Amino acid sequence: MPAGRARSKTAPGPHDPGARAQSPIARMLANTAWLLGGKGFGAICGIAYLAILTRSLGLKGFGHFSLIFGTSQALVALAGFQTWRVVVRYGAAHVHAGDWRGFGQLGMLCGMIDAAGAAVGCVLSGVVIYGFGDMLGINPGYRDLAFLFNCAMLWALVSAPTGIVRALDRFDMAVYVEALVPIGRLGAAIAISLTGPTVGRFLFAWAVVDLLEAACYWAMARWLCPKAVRLRHARNWRQALRDNPGIERFFAITYAGATLDAAMRSGPLLAVGGLVGTKAAGLYRLSNQVSQAMSKLSTLLTRAVYAEVNRARVAAEAGEFRRLARQTSIVAAAAGAAVVALAVAIGKPILILLGGEDFARGYPILVPLTVAAAFDLASVAFEPVLHSTGHAQYSLAARLMAVVVMAATLVLTIEPYGAVGAAWAVAAGGLVSYLAMGIMARRTLHAVSRASGTDSRGGADATLDETMGDQPRD
């Protein structure tokens, strides 16, 4: 385990020198390294099972799988509330103060919201699959299977325990649990390919593996912090609302942001499936998977940065907070440029390696999707800065602008250019999100700089609200 981290069942106390010895950027990079190690292994497994999946099902079969999986991702985003962000955003102060009861009440509240979202999502899934399946391009023979798969994926959502683990700064332990998914999928893919590959078997295996991961995540959160992860804390959900002022507004903003993010990620795939065809959806899906694999660093940095930025806002000086945001942005921008260069250089051979010659046609789709992923990577520090300073509505506004631009571009490009046009629409939305969120984050950091040390009740935050012209903070 990394130096300075105790092997205890609870998180380090607020005055534990081992927990605070490193600088925020060092802790963030260490956490990213843990995630990257686990995800590097997962990426190797992912490439292997993706190759098995595409070659076993073929272009059309993989297209059916992609549409069902894409629909489930959209429904999970609609029914989920991104509660991990809430746990990290508000839990950082509880962990810093050693208030495990308050932290537990917050975590259990978020767990209850996850469960309620899953139940509502199952109803929504039935309406979407059986009412609008034709519009989405889902084969009638797969309707029942798609519904059951969506329900399983909704209950496999592990947002609240994920937030608990990240707020405790135990990214090292999360790596082991998250390794279950790539290992499980690879093992299942090999077994299915040898015994008779079908869309249904792959979907069943994916659902079982994700449900197993969800159970293990809750067990790990309980093991790490037994004082907080207790069912009895769920009875005090009203107290959690009172102890964390502004949490309802933050829930609403993060939910709206997740919904817009789902529109950015899953909307183009479903549009391609419904308007262009199943095979085009398969090409789009594989290209998108490869682009996401190449830019996996953005996901890892987001997890580490979000936790560290929120921790810095309650435990670090304003100058250190600004420095962390700047350093992270520089690292992320350089990584984004490298990702695009990598896609242009070796994207086509990778597609052929994974799916065969039929999937080589996905290269013109892969390049713009990688450009979009690079914008996402380059902006990785912007949203945590806005959330941690109580201005989550600014990131929501940026996402809304991005979705509007993407939708308008999609309407203009999908008919003449098909899946390629959809990919460039995603890139256009990514550019708008990067520029808008970057401007807002920069303005916020300037406000933090001006407000630093000027108010007795915490200095920066009071003057920050006045400088930004905002309403009461989240």
Secondary structure by P-SEA (a helix, b strand, c coil): cccccccccccccccccccccccaaaaaaaaaaaaaaaaaaaaaaaaaaaaaaaaaacaaaaaaaaaaaaaaaaaaaaacccaaaaaaacaaaaaaacaaaaaaaaaaaaaaaaaaaaaaaaaaaaaaaaaccccccccccaaaaaaaaaaaaaaacaaaaaaaaaaacaaaaaaaaaaaaaaaaaaaaaaaaaccccaaaaaaaaaaaaaaaaaaaaaaaaaacccccccccccaaaaaaaaccaaaaaaaaaaaaaaaaaaaccaaaaaaaacccaaaaaaaaaaaaaaaaaaaaaaaaaaaaaaaaaaaaacccaaaaaaaaaaaaaaaaaaaaaaaaaaaacaaaaaaaccccccccaaaaaaaaaaaaaaaaaacaaaaaaaaaccaaaaaaaaaaaaaaaaaaaaacccccaaaaaaaaaaaaaaaaaaaaaaaaaaaaaaaaaacccccccccaaaaaaaacccccc
